Amino acid sequence: MSEREGRQHARTEGRSRGGRSEMRARRSGSHGLGRPWARLENRYPTWDILSADQLEAIHDASLTLLETQGLEVLCDEALATYKAAGAEVDAATRMVRLDRDLVLGLVAKAPERFNVTPRNPDHRVEIGGRSIVFGGVSGPPNVSDTDRGRRPGTYEDQCNLIKLLGALNCIHSVSSAPVEAQDLPADTRHLDACYANIRYTDKVFLARGIGRQRIVDTIAMAAIARGQTPEQLDGDPAIMTVINVNSPRRVDVEMIAGLTEMVRCGQAPIVTPFTLMGAMTPVTMAGALAQQNAEALAVIAYTQILRPGAPVVYGGFTSNVDMKSGAPAFGTPEYAQAVIAGGQLARRYRLPYRSSNVNAANVVDAQAAYETQNALWACILGGANFIHHAGGWMEGGLVASFEKMILDAELLQQFAAFLTPMVIDDQTLALDAIREVGPGGHFFGVGHTLERYETAFYEPILSDWRNYESWKLAGAETATQRANATWKKILAEYEPPAIDPGVDEALKDYMARRKRAVLGKDAA
């Protein structure tokens, strides 16, 4: 029997044997929430894309850059902190130059791994080691779906995206805001987002890292959610936040203020240079990685000056631009190389590593899928511990997409299944079943299959595995159309996790007091 004939034979047997057609139907176009929530580990070897000599060349270039050119820091308090630790500070130019031994000594104080605990301790995550945490899309100004198209984000959209992130078991962490609620005041909308993250999920969520007060507010609300005081969260992180370096080589006042508050309160910043080759770094991969590494190490060193042993994550976000238009490109071969090399650098310093699931597609199409697949494979091969924007990112970060959230969930679940170790023992080797079937037979009806068929293979939430005729009779829906139906079904059926009424009231009271303080007595 040829391979093609074998495939046809299996399909025919699957439809004709009693109960086997049900087996296939149960696993075609399922709209459930998929695999249970679980902590993930990457037990496979990471890929060292750089040779030892290449890695050391980038490392050395980064430290030379910090020693000879340094980093511009726009905060007086931070300049004083760097200077007190032994850095060379030019007050006139605000440039900070750091000796390599000082940098490496400080970075070595950061922990290799740490935990972050939300209001539900069952959803605690580890950051570092071999752990993998998938986090939702964060920060786009716009939102899209196939019914209403692309539009500015609203608080209703934000809450619906948070509910999806809460419902999808493959997502471990919710962002500070999966889309900007542009119908709310800019100075207080972080309070609404924080409340929605706590009320509609019980997972880890991120703080808005711009400025000190937003961090103070988020820590206060996270403490209320855990039934504790902010002081009790010190050293037992409840939140993370992304702190971007304004590449090339500049740290602004608001970012360093947010970082400082996070560290002093024992929470976990993710230091991430935003480096695009050809625009914010040299056009070459080596130059971009050297600059990324220098910027990350300088700011990570600052966290350890403030508080030796403070949890911190090495973040990489190096990609390239389209040299014809200047637009950022993501999910490219260059992005994949940078992600994998970034992981190698993070491991060199024994730091947890953050990367991202990104693409530059404008609609949920083949480009969105293959650029996303490129990005996710790079994250896995590079040993990323926290994969930001893992669900819902579109258009280079300008859009959060409901349909893309479902496409991403399918991919994340597939990676979770791929990361599950194989079991090799007498039962899985199945020599008795092979003997029972004999040459030329089939395995549909044997006991070994019947005992395992419901859980034997990955079951999709989006893919449709029916044959062409069955798919056509069912409406011939594309994956994007099925994704549209899936997110609507999830939202229609979603029940937020229970919350103590006293905790909910305390959160609302905190929001109301802070809004009055910022917006005036008439603020709701």
C-alpha positions, 0 to 999 in steps of 0.5 A: 500500500502506498503512503497516499493509499494508506492515508485514504484507507485510514480516513475510510476506516475512521468513518466506517468503523463503529464509533470511529467517526465520533472520534474524528468529530470530537476533534474537529473544529472544537470551540472549547477552552482547550488544555487546562491551565498549567505551568510550562517548562522547556526541557529541550536544549536551547539553541546556541546560535552564536559560537563562544567567540561570537558571544564573547565578542558581543559581550566585550563590545557591550561593556566597551560601549558602557565604559567609553560612551555610556548611557544618557539618564534623564533623572537626577536621582538616578544620576546620583544613585549611579555616581554613589555606586562608582559610575562616572557621571557627567552632570552636564550631559547626563551621560553615565559611564560604567566600568565593566567590573562594576556592571558585571558585579552588580548584574551577578547579584540578580536572581536566576529565577523568582515567583510572581503570585496573583490573587489566586495562588494556584496561578503563581508563575515562575520566571526564569530557569526552564519555565515558560510564561505566555503573556497577553498583548499589551498597549496597542491604541487600536482594536479590531475584529472582522465585524467592526473593523479597526478602531480606537480602543475603548474600555469595553474592548479592553474588558472583553480582551481581558476576559478572553485572556482570562478564559484562555488557559494557555495564557498565564499572564495578563498585560497592563492593558491589552488595548488602550481605553481611549474613552477614559482619561489618560491620567487615571485609565490605568486604575480601570485597567488594573481593576478589570485585570483583577476582577475578570481574571485571577492571573498574574498581570502587569503594571503600567511602568510609566512614572512612579504613581502608576506603580504605587496604584497598581501595587496597592490594588494588587495588595488589596486583591491578595488581602494584604498590605503593599508592605507585605508584597515586598519580596513576594512579587505580585506584579511585573512591568516592562521598562523600556530603554529609549534606544539608542542609549537613553533612559527617560525620567518616567521610565526610571521613576517607575523602575525605581518604585518597582525595585524599592517595593520588591516587585519585578521589572522587565528591562527591555531596550526597544531596538530596531536595526537600521533605525535605533541601532546599527543596521548590522545584527552584531551592532544591534545585539551589542547595543541591546546588551549594553542598554539592558545591562546598564539598567539591570545594574541600576536595579541592583544598586538600589536593592541587591538581589532584586528580581529583574528580567533581561528583555530583548526586543530587537528586530529590523525595519523595512528599509523602503518605508522605515516601518518596523518589521516583526517575525522576520528571519532577523527577528528570530536570530536576535531572539535566539541570540538574546536568550544566549546573552541572558543565559550568560549572565544567569538572568531570566529572559523576556521575548515577544510573539510579534508580527507586522500583518495588517489583517489575520491572514497567512502573513500573520500566521507565518510571522507569528510562527517564526517568532514563537519558534525563536522564543522556544529555541532561545529559551525565553521565560516570559513571552510577552504579547503572546496573544492578540498582537497585530500590525507591529503593536498598533492593534489588538485583534480578537481573531488573532487572539484565537489564532495565537491561542491555537499556536500557544496550545500547540507549543504547550503540547510540543513541550510535553515530554514523550513517555517511553515505556512498555505501555507506549511502545505498544508491542502487544498492540502491534502483534494484535493487529498484524501486517496490513491491519489497522489500529482503530478497533484495538483495545490499546487505541480505545483506551487512549483515543480521547486524549491521545493527540492534541485537540484544537480550538481553531483548526478544522481537521475534517475532510473537504466534503465535511468541511464544505457541508458545514459551511466552508468557514476559513480559520479567521471566520472560525476564530470570530465565532470562537471568541464570541462564544467564549465571551458569551459563556465567560464567568469571571472568577469569584472575588470576595465582595469586600475585596471588590468594594475595597478596589472600587473605593481605592479607584474612586479616591485616586480618581478624585485626587487626580481629576477632582471631586466630580470624578466617578 
